[in-house]
Amino acid sequence: MENSTTSGRPKQNITIYTEANPNPNSMKFMLSFMLLKGGESYDFPSVKEAEVSPLAKEIFEKFDIVDRIFYMSNFITITKKDDTIAWMEVIPQFKEFLLEYFEAEKPIFEDVDETIIEAADSEAIKKIKGVLDEYIKPAVEMDGGAIKFHSFDEESGVVKVLLQGACSGCPSSTFTLKMSIENLLKRMVPQVTEVVAEGV
């Protein structure tokens, strides 16, 4: 896995601000630099998955209220356990930790080689991915999350997607999935009969 931040991270004037999103347990920490190259995202639903990222691992270890961590472009979405203290009480500590981490130029990822091999997509899958990329992903990213294509069953017409970041476990994500994403895909890709979230 390439450390995408080595060349893009500024050595000074790092600023971090927060944005709320529809998931009350998640907070989006916006950075003044690109954390990842365009289109890349990484989801860490537990400390076990965070082994490849020293940053995520340290966040889990330092803050016991953390339930999930998500990276994308120039933001980090942190989801806390829902029975913990309010975000307003802990945002300053998170900001301070992130600022010190980035100013010290610590690594975001371990050096891990990853090879992803994708099978040739059918025409229907190409259309589905196109709709997701053009119409759905930008809106989801604004809310501190991400949506990824998982699979498409050509016989049943069922599309499976992965919801990450703030979208995972968000009370409104099921409504959005059915009312917005499913309706749009059905309209633009006639082969689609249903959209379901995988692993949520």
GROMACS elastic network, one bead per residue, 0.5 to 0.9 nm:
[ bonds ]
;  ai    aj funct       b0    kb
    1     4     6  0.87126   500
    1    52     6  0.87759   500
    1   109     6  0.73915   500
    1   110     6  0.75011   500
    1   111     6  0.59411   500
    1   114     6  0.54249   500
    1   115     6  0.86491   500
    2     5     6  0.87684   500
    2   109     6  0.75463   500
    2   110     6  0.83928   500
    2   111     6  0.66731   500
    2   112     6  0.72549   500
    2   113     6  0.75675   500
    2   114     6  0.86369   500
    3     6     6  0.62632   500
    3    36     6  0.82227   500
    3   107     6  0.74896   500
    3   108     6  0.65855   500
    3   109     6  0.56713   500
    3   110     6  0.75443   500
    3   111     6  0.71917   500
    4     7     6  0.74208   500
    4     8     6  0.75035   500
    4    34     6  0.85806   500
    4    35     6  0.68508   500
    4    36     6  0.52955   500
    4    37     6  0.62531   500
    4   108     6  0.82647   500
    4   109     6  0.85449   500
    5     8     6  0.52067   500
    5     9     6  0.55464   500
    5    33     6  0.87882   500
    5    34     6  0.70470   500
    5    35     6  0.54447   500
    5    36     6  0.62494   500
    5    37     6  0.81779   500
    5   107     6  0.81978   500
    5   108     6  0.72732   500
    6     9     6  0.61215   500
    6   105     6  0.84065   500
    6   107     6  0.80955   500
    6   108     6  0.88554   500
    7    10     6  0.81041   500
    8    33     6  0.69101   500
    8    34     6  0.63360   500
    8    35     6  0.76391   500
    8    36     6  0.86997   500
    9    12     6  0.88394   500
    9    14     6  0.87121   500
    9    32     6  0.88502   500
    9    33     6  0.59278   500
    9    34     6  0.68771   500
    9    35     6  0.73825   500
    9   102     6  0.81717   500
    9   105     6  0.83002   500
   10    13     6  0.72988   500
   10    14     6  0.69599   500
   10    32     6  0.86323   500
   10    33     6  0.69836   500
   10   103     6  0.86543   500
   11    14     6  0.76836   500
   11   102     6  0.85975   500
   11   103     6  0.67669   500
   11   104     6  0.89223   500
   11   105     6  0.79259   500
   12   103     6  0.71697   500
   13    32     6  0.82774   500
   14    31     6  0.74131   500
   14    32     6  0.58705   500
   14    33     6  0.75562   500
   14    99     6  0.71205   500
   14   102     6  0.79410   500
   14   103     6  0.74933   500
   15    30     6  0.82636   500
   15    31     6  0.60945   500
   15    32     6  0.53295   500
   15    33     6  0.84926   500
   15    99     6  0.75557   500
   16    29     6  0.64568   500
   16    30     6  0.55209   500
   16    32     6  0.64732   500
   16    95     6  0.66377   500
   16    98     6  0.81652   500
   16    99     6  0.73141   500
   17    28     6  0.83076   500
   17    29     6  0.57659   500
   17    30     6  0.52524   500
   17    31     6  0.69134   500
   17    32     6  0.87206   500
   17    95     6  0.77836   500
   18    27     6  0.67755   500
   18    28     6  0.54834   500
   18    30     6  0.58012   500
   18    31     6  0.89065   500
   18    91     6  0.81490   500
   18    95     6  0.87054   500
   19    27     6  0.63414   500
   19    28     6  0.50685   500
   19    29     6  0.65759   500
   19    30     6  0.72629   500
   19   143     6  0.84177   500
   19   144     6  0.82795   500
   20    23     6  0.79909   500
   20    24     6  0.76363   500
   20    26     6  0.73286   500
   20    27     6  0.54167   500
   20    28     6  0.62052   500
   20    29     6  0.89829   500
   20   143     6  0.77439   500
   20   144     6  0.83398   500
   21    24     6  0.68791   500
   21    25     6  0.88837   500
   21    26     6  0.68918   500
   21    27     6  0.66791   500
   21    28     6  0.72027   500
   21   142     6  0.81862   500
   21   144     6  0.65353   500
   21   166     6  0.72914   500
   22    25     6  0.88084   500
   22    26     6  0.81656   500
   22   143     6  0.67151   500
   22   144     6  0.89123   500
   22   166     6  0.77835   500
   22   167     6  0.82107   500
   22   170     6  0.70157   500
   22   171     6  0.80077   500
   22   172     6  0.70510   500
   22   173     6  0.86204   500
   23    26     6  0.54657   500
   23    27     6  0.80896   500
   23    79     6  0.85550   500
   23   143     6  0.84429   500
   23   166     6  0.59143   500
   23   167     6  0.69704   500
   23   168     6  0.85921   500
   23   169     6  0.76816   500
   23   171     6  0.66046   500
   23   172     6  0.74741   500
   23   173     6  0.85249   500
   24    27     6  0.77721   500
   24    79     6  0.87494   500
   24    82     6  0.85043   500
   24    87     6  0.88464   500
   24   166     6  0.88470   500
   24   170     6  0.76876   500
   24   171     6  0.86196   500
   25    78     6  0.83543   500
   25    79     6  0.54649   500
   25    80     6  0.54204   500
   25    81     6  0.69415   500
   25    82     6  0.59547   500
   25    86     6  0.87149   500
   25    87     6  0.79143   500
   25   166     6  0.80457   500
   25   169     6  0.89514   500
   25   170     6  0.80027   500
   26    68     6  0.87716   500
   26    77     6  0.65428   500
   26    78     6  0.55064   500
   26    80     6  0.62576   500
   26    87     6  0.85009   500
   26   144     6  0.81874   500
   26   165     6  0.80808   500
   26   166     6  0.55134   500
   26   167     6  0.88520   500
   26   170     6  0.84793   500
   27    76     6  0.83298   500
   27    77     6  0.55832   500
   27    78     6  0.54702   500
   27    79     6  0.64537   500
   27    80     6  0.84189   500
   27    87     6  0.77025   500
   27    91     6  0.86600   500
   27   144     6  0.75953   500
   27   166     6  0.75904   500
   28    75     6  0.65772   500
   28    76     6  0.58646   500
   28    78     6  0.65425   500
   28    79     6  0.88410   500
   28   143     6  0.78815   500
   28   144     6  0.55222   500
   28   145     6  0.88089   500
   28   166     6  0.80589   500
   29    74     6  0.86351   500
   29    75     6  0.54753   500
   29    76     6  0.51513   500
   29    77     6  0.60325   500
   29    78     6  0.77033   500
   29    94     6  0.88955   500
   29    95     6  0.79301   500
   29   144     6  0.86370   500
   30    33     6  0.87612   500
   30    74     6  0.61290   500
   30    76     6  0.66823   500
   30    77     6  0.85587   500
   31    34     6  0.72050   500
   31    35     6  0.77232   500
   31    74     6  0.53012   500
   31    75     6  0.55615   500
   31    76     6  0.79618   500
   32    74     6  0.70567   500
   32    75     6  0.88168   500
   33    73     6  0.85872   500
   33    74     6  0.58763   500
   33    75     6  0.87356   500
   34    37     6  0.69525   500
   34    38     6  0.85525   500
   34    72     6  0.85860   500
   34    73     6  0.54802   500
   34    75     6  0.78527   500
   35    71     6  0.76157   500
   35    72     6  0.69313   500
   35    73     6  0.54707   500
   35    74     6  0.50426   500
   35    75     6  0.69613   500
   35    76     6  0.85163   500
   35   108     6  0.84036   500
   36    39     6  0.80565   500
   36    40     6  0.61405   500
   36    41     6  0.73586   500
   36    71     6  0.77053   500
   36    72     6  0.61028   500
   36    74     6  0.68398   500
   36    75     6  0.88844   500
   37    40     6  0.58521   500
   37    41     6  0.87190   500
   37    72     6  0.82906   500
   37    73     6  0.61033   500
   37    74     6  0.89171   500
   38    41     6  0.86554   500
   38    72     6  0.81455   500
   38    73     6  0.58694   500
   39    72     6  0.76539   500
   39    73     6  0.71647   500
   40    71     6  0.83628   500
   40    72     6  0.61946   500
   40    73     6  0.68945   500
   41    70     6  0.73790   500
   41    71     6  0.54804   500
   41    73     6  0.72725   500
   41   146     6  0.77284   500
   41   164     6  0.89187   500
   42    69     6  0.84435   500
   42    70     6  0.57595   500
   42    71     6  0.51840   500
   42    72     6  0.67499   500
   42   164     6  0.84029   500
   42   165     6  0.86711   500
   43    49     6  0.83095   500
   43    50     6  0.85710   500
   43    68     6  0.77501   500
   43    69     6  0.61383   500
   43    71     6  0.65190   500
   43    72     6  0.88930   500
   43   164     6  0.62030   500
   43   165     6  0.64531   500
   44    47     6  0.71297   500
   44    48     6  0.81599   500
   44    49     6  0.54627   500
   44    50     6  0.55742   500
   44    56     6  0.75122   500
   44    68     6  0.57919   500
   44    69     6  0.50703   500
   44    70     6  0.60082   500
   44    71     6  0.85733   500
   44   164     6  0.88997   500
   44   165     6  0.84613   500
   45    48     6  0.82721   500
   45    49     6  0.67849   500
   45    50     6  0.80371   500
   45    67     6  0.68485   500
   45    69     6  0.64321   500
   45    70     6  0.81624   500
   45   164     6  0.88136   500
   45   165     6  0.86661   500
   46    49     6  0.56387   500
   46    50     6  0.65783   500
   46    60     6  0.80370   500
   46    66     6  0.88894   500
   46    67     6  0.66882   500
   46    68     6  0.59781   500
   46    69     6  0.79293   500
   47    51     6  0.68214   500
   47    56     6  0.77056   500
   47    57     6  0.60124   500
   47    60     6  0.61342   500
   47    61     6  0.80675   500
   47    67     6  0.87185   500
   47    68     6  0.83292   500
   48    51     6  0.58506   500
   48    52     6  0.89937   500
   48    57     6  0.83969   500
   49    52     6  0.70919   500
   49    53     6  0.85233   500
   49    57     6  0.86641   500
   50    53     6  0.53504   500
   50    54     6  0.73933   500
   50    55     6  0.82947   500
   50    56     6  0.55584   500
   50    57     6  0.51453   500
   50    58     6  0.88932   500
   50    60     6  0.83419   500
   50    69     6  0.85421   500
   51    54     6  0.68562   500
   51    56     6  0.79716   500
   51    57     6  0.61693   500
   51   109     6  0.89467   500
   51   110     6  0.83643   500
   52    56     6  0.84503   500
   52    57     6  0.81227   500
   52   108     6  0.87484   500
   52   109     6  0.58161   500
   52   110     6  0.53813   500
   52   111     6  0.80880   500
   52   112     6  0.74152   500
   53    56     6  0.53983   500
   53    57     6  0.60923   500
   53    58     6  0.85482   500
   53   107     6  0.78145   500
   53   108     6  0.56221   500
   53   110     6  0.58378   500
   54    57     6  0.50404   500
   54    58     6  0.59947   500
   54    59     6  0.85869   500
   54   106     6  0.82522   500
   54   107     6  0.65839   500
   54   108     6  0.59923   500
   54   109     6  0.60599   500
   54   110     6  0.68783   500
   55    58     6  0.52470   500
   55    59     6  0.62931   500
   55    60     6  0.87943   500
   55    98     6  0.87233   500
   55   101     6  0.78664   500
   55   106     6  0.78650   500
   55   107     6  0.69949   500
   55   108     6  0.53337   500
   55   109     6  0.73397   500
   56    59     6  0.50882   500
   56    60     6  0.62795   500
   56    61     6  0.86440   500
   56    69     6  0.66985   500
   56    70     6  0.85849   500
   56   108     6  0.78822   500
   56   109     6  0.88439   500
   57    60     6  0.52442   500
   57    61     6  0.62354   500
   57    62     6  0.86395   500
   58    62     6  0.58905   500
   58    63     6  0.83422   500
   59    62     6  0.52321   500
   59    63     6  0.58784   500
   59    64     6  0.85118   500
   59    66     6  0.76024   500
   59    69     6  0.84723   500
   59    94     6  0.84899   500
   59    97     6  0.83932   500
   59    98     6  0.87641   500
   60    63     6  0.55453   500
   60    64     6  0.63256   500
   60    65     6  0.81220   500
   60    66     6  0.59175   500
   60    67     6  0.78412   500
   60    68     6  0.82983   500
   60    69     6  0.84149   500
   61    64     6  0.65343   500
   61    66     6  0.88000   500
   62    66     6  0.89826   500
   63    66     6  0.58901   500
   63    94     6  0.84710   500
   64    67     6  0.81392   500
   64    80     6  0.87755   500
   64    81     6  0.88478   500
   65    79     6  0.85840   500
   65    80     6  0.53714   500
   65    81     6  0.55922   500
   65    82     6  0.86789   500
   65    83     6  0.88320   500
   65    84     6  0.64843   500
   65    85     6  0.83136   500
   66    69     6  0.76910   500
   66    78     6  0.69567   500
   66    79     6  0.60259   500
   66    81     6  0.60781   500
   67    78     6  0.77134   500
   67    79     6  0.55034   500
   67    81     6  0.52892   500
   67    82     6  0.87281   500
   68    77     6  0.82451   500
   68    78     6  0.59800   500
   68    80     6  0.68508   500
   68    81     6  0.85087   500
   68   165     6  0.74343   500
   68   166     6  0.88472   500
   69    76     6  0.71054   500
   69    77     6  0.58666   500
   69    79     6  0.63074   500
   69    80     6  0.89789   500
   69   165     6  0.66369   500
   69   166     6  0.88729   500
   70    75     6  0.84142   500
   70    76     6  0.56180   500
   70    77     6  0.50327   500
   70    78     6  0.64714   500
   70    79     6  0.84451   500
   70   144     6  0.84350   500
   70   145     6  0.75786   500
   70   146     6  0.88811   500
   70   164     6  0.70945   500
   70   166     6  0.79419   500
   71    74     6  0.79929   500
   71    75     6  0.61777   500
   71    77     6  0.65277   500
   71    78     6  0.89472   500
   71   145     6  0.88143   500
   71   165     6  0.77359   500
   72    75     6  0.56131   500
   72    76     6  0.64901   500
   72    77     6  0.83529   500
   72   141     6  0.82871   500
   72   144     6  0.84862   500
   72   145     6  0.82385   500
   72   146     6  0.81877   500
   73    76     6  0.85009   500
   75   144     6  0.76724   500
   76   144     6  0.77324   500
   76   165     6  0.85105   500
   77   144     6  0.57904   500
   77   145     6  0.72777   500
   77   165     6  0.59028   500
   77   166     6  0.64304   500
   78   165     6  0.74503   500
   78   166     6  0.75900   500
   79    82     6  0.86284   500
   79   165     6  0.75558   500
   79   166     6  0.67311   500
   80    83     6  0.84894   500
   80    84     6  0.73295   500
   80    87     6  0.84637   500
   81    84     6  0.58566   500
   81    85     6  0.89207   500
   82    85     6  0.83629   500
   84    87     6  0.88590   500
   85    88     6  0.85384   500
   85    89     6  0.70176   500
   85    90     6  0.78765   500
   86    89     6  0.56961   500
   86    90     6  0.72414   500
   87    90     6  0.54272   500
   87    91     6  0.58807   500
   88    91     6  0.55891   500
   88    92     6  0.79343   500
   89    92     6  0.74246   500
   89    93     6  0.85182   500
   90    93     6  0.54632   500
   90    94     6  0.65397   500
   90    95     6  0.88501   500
   91    94     6  0.51826   500
   91    95     6  0.61478   500
   91    96     6  0.86070   500
   92    95     6  0.51319   500
   92    96     6  0.61057   500
   92    97     6  0.85919   500
   93    96     6  0.51540   500
   93    97     6  0.61426   500
   93    98     6  0.86455   500
   94    97     6  0.51328   500
   94    98     6  0.61438   500
   94    99     6  0.85077   500
   95    98     6  0.52184   500
   95    99     6  0.60089   500
   95   100     6  0.85638   500
   96    99     6  0.51881   500
   96   100     6  0.61810   500
   96   101     6  0.85375   500
   97   100     6  0.53275   500
   97   101     6  0.61094   500
   97   102     6  0.87456   500
   98   101     6  0.50207   500
   98   102     6  0.61768   500
   98   103     6  0.84610   500
   99   102     6  0.53932   500
   99   103     6  0.60155   500
   99   104     6  0.85097   500
  100   103     6  0.51464   500
  100   104     6  0.60719   500
  100   105     6  0.86695   500
  101   104     6  0.53225   500
  101   105     6  0.65448   500
  101   106     6  0.59850   500
  101   107     6  0.87557   500
  102   106     6  0.61979   500
  102   107     6  0.84488   500
  102   108     6  0.89347   500
  103   106     6  0.78488   500
  105   108     6  0.88772   500
  107   110     6  0.70792   500
  109   112     6  0.79240   500
  118   121     6  0.81018   500
  121   124     6  0.79388   500
  121   125     6  0.57702   500
  121   126     6  0.61286   500
  122   125     6  0.52500   500
  122   126     6  0.62839   500
  122   127     6  0.87498   500
  123   126     6  0.50973   500
  123   127     6  0.62960   500
  123   128     6  0.87008   500
  124   127     6  0.51416   500
  124   128     6  0.61938   500
  124   129     6  0.86677   500
  124   152     6  0.84729   500
  124   154     6  0.82207   500
  124   189     6  0.70541   500
  124   190     6  0.88760   500
  124   191     6  0.71630   500
  124   192     6  0.85698   500
  125   129     6  0.60553   500
  125   130     6  0.83746   500
  125   149     6  0.89435   500
  125   151     6  0.82478   500
  125   152     6  0.68101   500
  126   129     6  0.52348   500
  126   130     6  0.60687   500
  126   131     6  0.87359   500
  127   131     6  0.62601   500
  127   132     6  0.86404   500
  127   188     6  0.81722   500
  127   189     6  0.66914   500
  128   131     6  0.52543   500
  128   132     6  0.62407   500
  128   133     6  0.86322   500
  128   149     6  0.81379   500
  128   152     6  0.87816   500
  128   159     6  0.84916   500
  128   185     6  0.68806   500
  128   188     6  0.83380   500
  128   189     6  0.67355   500
  128   192     6  0.86081   500
  129   132     6  0.50442   500
  129   133     6  0.60287   500
  129   134     6  0.85239   500
  129   148     6  0.85723   500
  129   149     6  0.66170   500
  130   133     6  0.51643   500
  130   134     6  0.60273   500
  130   135     6  0.82365   500
  131   134     6  0.53007   500
  131   135     6  0.55774   500
  131   136     6  0.68806   500
  131   137     6  0.87876   500
  131   184     6  0.82325   500
  131   185     6  0.70416   500
  131   188     6  0.76855   500
  131   189     6  0.86153   500
  132   135     6  0.57588   500
  132   137     6  0.57818   500
  132   138     6  0.88790   500
  132   147     6  0.78111   500
  132   148     6  0.78932   500
  132   149     6  0.77428   500
  132   181     6  0.83740   500
  132   185     6  0.83214   500
  133   136     6  0.62179   500
  133   137     6  0.53440   500
  133   138     6  0.75007   500
  133   148     6  0.89140   500
  134   137     6  0.67564   500
  134   138     6  0.72781   500
  135   138     6  0.67242   500
  135   139     6  0.75271   500
  135   184     6  0.88265   500
  136   139     6  0.56583   500
  136   140     6  0.63682   500
  136   141     6  0.87686   500
  136   147     6  0.79200   500
  136   180     6  0.88579   500
  136   181     6  0.70674   500
  137   140     6  0.51031   500
  137   141     6  0.60056   500
  137   142     6  0.86217   500
  137   145     6  0.87623   500
  137   146     6  0.64376   500
  137   147     6  0.61578   500
  137   148     6  0.82708   500
  138   141     6  0.51949   500
  138   142     6  0.63558   500
  138   146     6  0.85824   500
  139   142     6  0.52029   500
  139   143     6  0.68863   500
  140   143     6  0.53544   500
  140   144     6  0.68488   500
  140   145     6  0.55700   500
  140   146     6  0.56291   500
  140   147     6  0.69392   500
  140   166     6  0.89602   500
  140   167     6  0.76881   500
  141   144     6  0.50773   500
  141   146     6  0.54779   500
  141   147     6  0.82710   500
  142   145     6  0.73642   500
  143   146     6  0.85373   500
  143   166     6  0.69872   500
  143   167     6  0.78326   500
  144   164     6  0.88937   500
  144   165     6  0.63286   500
  144   166     6  0.54109   500
  144   167     6  0.75286   500
  145   163     6  0.73508   500
  145   164     6  0.54627   500
  145   167     6  0.52038   500
  145   168     6  0.77947   500
  146   162     6  0.80628   500
  146   163     6  0.59674   500
  146   164     6  0.50621   500
  146   165     6  0.62584   500
  146   166     6  0.79250   500
  146   167     6  0.69566   500
  146   168     6  0.89182   500
  147   161     6  0.65895   500
  147   162     6  0.55741   500
  147   164     6  0.62513   500
  147   165     6  0.89457   500
  147   167     6  0.81237   500
  148   160     6  0.88958   500
  148   161     6  0.55346   500
  148   162     6  0.50080   500
  148   163     6  0.66963   500
  148   164     6  0.80621   500
  149   152     6  0.84292   500
  149   159     6  0.79835   500
  149   160     6  0.66735   500
  149   162     6  0.63859   500
  150   159     6  0.76049   500
  150   160     6  0.52337   500
  150   162     6  0.61117   500
  150   197     6  0.88571   500
  150   198     6  0.75512   500
  151   158     6  0.82858   500
  151   159     6  0.59229   500
  151   160     6  0.51623   500
  151   161     6  0.69834   500
  152   155     6  0.88993   500
  152   156     6  0.86277   500
  152   157     6  0.68081   500
  152   158     6  0.58076   500
  152   160     6  0.62699   500
  152   161     6  0.89731   500
  152   192     6  0.85043   500
  153   156     6  0.56141   500
  153   157     6  0.54092   500
  153   158     6  0.53883   500
  153   159     6  0.66108   500
  153   160     6  0.85287   500
  153   192     6  0.89578   500
  154   157     6  0.53147   500
  154   158     6  0.75294   500
  154   159     6  0.89545   500
  154   191     6  0.76196   500
  154   192     6  0.84806   500
  155   158     6  0.81737   500
  155   191     6  0.89708   500
  156   159     6  0.89762   500
  156   191     6  0.87350   500
  156   192     6  0.82052   500
  156   193     6  0.72560   500
  156   194     6  0.85688   500
  157   190     6  0.89417   500
  157   191     6  0.56664   500
  157   194     6  0.65079   500
  157   195     6  0.86619   500
  158   191     6  0.87690   500
  158   192     6  0.61312   500
  158   193     6  0.57849   500
  158   195     6  0.57789   500
  158   196     6  0.73542   500
  159   182     6  0.88253   500
  159   192     6  0.68382   500
  159   193     6  0.79319   500
  159   194     6  0.61792   500
  159   196     6  0.63140   500
  159   197     6  0.85289   500
  160   194     6  0.85712   500
  160   195     6  0.58484   500
  160   196     6  0.50094   500
  160   197     6  0.56413   500
  160   198     6  0.59093   500
  161   195     6  0.73411   500
  161   196     6  0.63630   500
  161   198     6  0.57546   500
  161   199     6  0.89352   500
  162   168     6  0.85654   500
  162   196     6  0.87423   500
  162   197     6  0.57207   500
  162   198     6  0.53530   500
  162   199     6  0.69691   500
  162   200     6  0.78091   500
  163   166     6  0.83934   500
  163   167     6  0.56172   500
  163   168     6  0.53376   500
  163   169     6  0.86662   500
  163   173     6  0.84944   500
  163   197     6  0.66121   500
  163   198     6  0.75470   500
  163   199     6  0.81930   500
  163   200     6  0.72093   500
  164   167     6  0.55134   500
  164   168     6  0.50846   500
  164   169     6  0.88526   500
  164   200     6  0.88112   500
  165   168     6  0.57591   500
  165   169     6  0.88616   500
  166   169     6  0.73694   500
  166   170     6  0.64631   500
  167   170     6  0.51596   500
  167   171     6  0.85767   500
  167   172     6  0.83063   500
  167   173     6  0.59362   500
  168   171     6  0.89140   500
  168   173     6  0.74955   500
  168   200     6  0.62375   500
  169   172     6  0.86265   500
  169   173     6  0.73463   500
  169   174     6  0.89767   500
  169   200     6  0.67122   500
  170   173     6  0.52848   500
  170   174     6  0.79614   500
  171   174     6  0.70266   500
  171   175     6  0.81636   500
  172   175     6  0.53740   500
  172   176     6  0.62111   500
  172   177     6  0.85961   500
  173   176     6  0.50187   500
  173   177     6  0.59085   500
  173   178     6  0.86226   500
  174   178     6  0.62625   500
  174   179     6  0.84463   500
  174   196     6  0.88213   500
  174   197     6  0.82490   500
  175   178     6  0.53673   500
  175   179     6  0.57978   500
  175   180     6  0.78286   500
  176   179     6  0.53305   500
  176   180     6  0.52359   500
  176   181     6  0.65521   500
  176   182     6  0.84954   500
  177   180     6  0.58749   500
  177   182     6  0.60490   500
  177   183     6  0.86912   500
  177   195     6  0.72128   500
  177   196     6  0.74757   500
  177   197     6  0.78255   500
  178   181     6  0.60912   500
  178   182     6  0.50229   500
  178   183     6  0.68807   500
  178   194     6  0.83185   500
  178   195     6  0.70385   500
  178   196     6  0.80759   500
  179   182     6  0.62407   500
  179   183     6  0.59486   500
  179   184     6  0.84730   500
  180   183     6  0.54182   500
  180   184     6  0.60679   500
  180   185     6  0.86330   500
  181   184     6  0.52448   500
  181   185     6  0.61634   500
  181   186     6  0.85625   500
  181   195     6  0.75639   500
  182   185     6  0.52542   500
  182   186     6  0.60547   500
  182   187     6  0.85490   500
  182   192     6  0.83257   500
  182   193     6  0.81897   500
  182   194     6  0.62640   500
  182   195     6  0.53083   500
  182   196     6  0.83847   500
  183   186     6  0.51825   500
  183   187     6  0.61749   500
  183   188     6  0.86855   500
  183   194     6  0.86788   500
  183   195     6  0.88866   500
  184   187     6  0.51767   500
  184   188     6  0.61588   500
  184   189     6  0.82932   500
  185   188     6  0.51572   500
  185   189     6  0.54660   500
  185   190     6  0.77898   500
  185   192     6  0.65704   500
  185   193     6  0.86524   500
  185   194     6  0.86363   500
  185   195     6  0.82382   500
  186   189     6  0.53728   500
  186   190     6  0.55228   500
  186   191     6  0.72940   500
  186   192     6  0.51696   500
  186   193     6  0.63024   500
  186   194     6  0.75883   500
  186   195     6  0.88978   500
  187   190     6  0.62460   500
  187   192     6  0.84665   500
  188   192     6  0.87485   500
  189   192     6  0.58648   500
  190   193     6  0.77412   500
  192   195     6  0.77372   500
  197   200     6  0.63811   500
